[in-house]
Structures are given as structure tokens and as C-alpha cells.
Amino acid sequence: MTALEILPAECAADCDTLPAEAAAIVRAYQQASKADSTVRAYRSDVQVFQAWCDRFGFRSLPASPEAVSGFLAHEAEAGRSASTIGRRLAAIRYGHKLAKAADPTDDEDVRATMKGIRRRVGTAPTQKAAATVDILQMLLARTSPDTLTGKRDRALLALGFAGAFRRSELVALDVEDLREDPEGLRVTVRRSKVDQEGRGFEKAIPTGRYVQPVRLVREWLDAARITSGPVFRPISRSGRVRNYPHLEGRPQGEEYSSPRLTDRSVANILKAYCTDAGLDASTFGAHSLRAGYITTAAERGADLARIMDQSGHRDAQTVVGYIRRANAFKGHSGSGFL
């Protein structure tokens, strides 16, 4: 899938003056300008907009400001969040730019409509519950150390927490990104939400005494006999690590990558163990491991800069928000008289 595929087919021939091979290269770079998850979301959003336009007799591309404003209002009345509506507006804008069509989202009426939606609907994000170290221990206790699935899930939960990883970072890890250290493990994050150009950065994972993430990762890799490629992989119902089927007669020395878990898998695995632990799984998500590490570190008095070293945050205000929530009752101004 290329980024141009978020547009209707008749509008995707933006490079028809170039040779086919050159046009394909251009589309590949356009795709690389956005994260895969963003392209998927934009494509879905544009399809929703197209369906709405077809239903009410509007053109979706080029779209008129009136059509875009009407669509945004319809989405607000349907109960969509302000963030979802804002993303759909961005998808419409991006699609028009790729097609080199006039941008209807730049119209004053469209901006006023979106501003009104934000005021009426509100923009406060829904915070997922933080899987703090106490909750993490509950989840780990419900994994089976005797099965490959259990070993993988133990390693996934422990490493995801210990590294305060975003789910996209976690599932993108390869064995080659892990480097042994006398004090634990050094993990190279080659691409991140805040590092789209792929400069990369390193996270230190201590050996630990309680969660012991390094030990759990080693046990998983050893049991699954994984020595290269994706760290976290799907497991079949029969309990075997999934690999792409062996191809008869394939050229010797040719490399075939193994499948890896998707970022959605992280949330599904976490929610499953939350349910087993008697927790409300709907309040937890893939971000809960990351939030749990930051919250726990804040509760234990860790330095802000050191927390940001592990989480990879660039904006201190985001981390300060976690710290304030974690320490809401510590040194409370009313503790002496309430």
C-alpha cells in the first residue's frame, strides 16, 4: 500500500508524466513521509469522507469547503471525538495536497466549524489506566512459564514496561537491536514516533531484582530458538512460533524475514491478562505499560530527566503530567487541615 492509495483511484495518477519506475520511486518516498499507522488511519478516514459525500451528493475530491464543513458537523453529531474528527480533517487535507488540488480545509468556514467542534465536544484525551509495577506483577503471575506463548508474553510485558516502550517501538525490535551488558541489556530503538528520520537512540534495561525483564527476554529467545530477526513473533494454536512457509527451490542464501507481532497485538495481550487478573480490561491499552513505568518511577521519586531518558519523551510537560497524577496526594496543600 502506498500513501497515494488513500486517494480515489482516478485521482492517484499524480505522477503520470514520469516513467513508471520513477513514479513508483516517488510514491515510495511519499509513503515514507508518514508512519504506516498514519497512512492506514488516513486511508480509513478518507473512505469515510467519500462514503458521506456519495450519500449526500458531494464530490470528495476536489471537495468544496461546504462539503467538508458538513462532514465535520455530521461526525460531531454522530459522537466522534474531537481528536478523531481532527485526524479526518488532516486526512482530507493530505489527500488534496497529494492530488495537487485546492485545499478546502484552509477555508475560514471549515476552520470555524472545527473550532466550534473542539469547544462543544472538548479535546481532553481519554487517559488509559497505568499498568504500574504492582499491576504488572499481577499480570506476570498469570502468564505460563511452561509454554512458548507464556514465555513470549512475559518477555513482552516486562520489556515493554521496563523500557517504557511505545507499542510500535516494541514490536519493531529485532534481536540485532539487543546488546548484552554486565548490568543488563542495551536496546537500540531504530525508529520511533519522535524519530521518524531513523537516527535511533538507546535504552538501558537493568537486570532488575523483581520484574527481571532481561532474564525473561533471554528465556523467551532461548526457548523459541530466535537468534536473529523480530524479537516478538506470533505463535500458532499448536504452540509453535510462526515462520513463513518454507519455499521449495528457493535460492540459497536468500533471506526471508519472519513475521512479527503487530502493534495491536500488544494491546490485545495486555487486555487478556488484565481480564484474567480481574481488572477492567477496557480501561487498559497498549500505552498502559509505558504510562505504568513513568507513573511508578515518579512515585518512587525518580528524576524527571532520567525518566525522560527511558521514555524518550522530548516534551517535559507530558512527563510532568504523569508525575502530578502520581503524586497528587503527596504533600497535598490541604493535608494538614482537611
C-alpha positions, 0 to 999 in steps of 0.5 A: 500500500502506498500513501497515494492509495488513500486517494480515489483511484482516478485521482492517484495518477499524480505522477503520470508524466514520469516513467513508471519506475520513477513514479513508483520511486516517488510514491515510495518516498511519499509513503515514507513521509508518514508512519504506516499507522498514519497512512492506514488511519488516513486511508480509513478516514478518507473512505469515510469522507467519500462514503458521506459525500456519495450519500449526500451528493458531494464530490470528495475530491476536489471537495468544496469547503461546504462539503467538508464543513458538513462532514465535520458537523455530521461526525460531531453529531454522530459522537466522534471525538474531537481528536478523531474528527481532527485526524479526518480533517488532516486526512482530507487535507493530505489527500488534496495536497497529494492530488495537487488540488485546492485545499478546502480545509484552509477555508475560514468556514471549515476552520470555524466549524472545527473550532466550534467542534473542539469547544462543544465536544472538548479535546481532553484525551481519554487517559488509559489506566497505568499498568504500574509495577504492582499491576504488572506483577499481577499480570506476570503471575498469570502468564505460563512459564511452561509454554512458548506463548507464556514465555513470549508474553512475559518477555513482552510485558516486562520489556515493554514496561521496563523500557517504557516502550511505545507499542510500535517501538516494541514490536519493531525490535529485532534481536540485532537491536539487543546488546548484552551488558554486565548490568543488563541489556542495551536496546537500540530503538531504530525508529520511533514516533519522535524519530521518524528520520531513523537516527535511533537512540538507546535504552538501558534495561537493568537486570532488575531484582523483581520484574527481571525483564532481561532474564525473561527476554533471554528465556523467551529467545532461548526457548523459541530458538530466535537468534536473529530477526523480530524479537516478538513473533506470533505463535500458532494454536499448536504452540509453535512460533510462526515462520513463513512457509518454507519455499521449495527451490528457493535460492540459497542464501536468500533471506526471508524475514519472519513475521512479527507481532503487530502493534495491536497485538500488544494491546490485545495481550495486555487486555487478556491478562488484565481480564484474567487478573480481574481488572477492567480490561477496557480501561487498559491499552497498549500505552498502559505499560509505558504510562505504568513505568513513568507513573511508578518511577515518579512515585518512587521519586525518580528524576524527571530527566532520567525518566525522560531518558527511558521514555524518550519523551522530548516534551517535559510537560507530558512527563510532568503530567504523569508525575502530578497524577502520581503524586497528587496526594503527596504533600497535598496543600490541604493535608494538614487541615482537611 
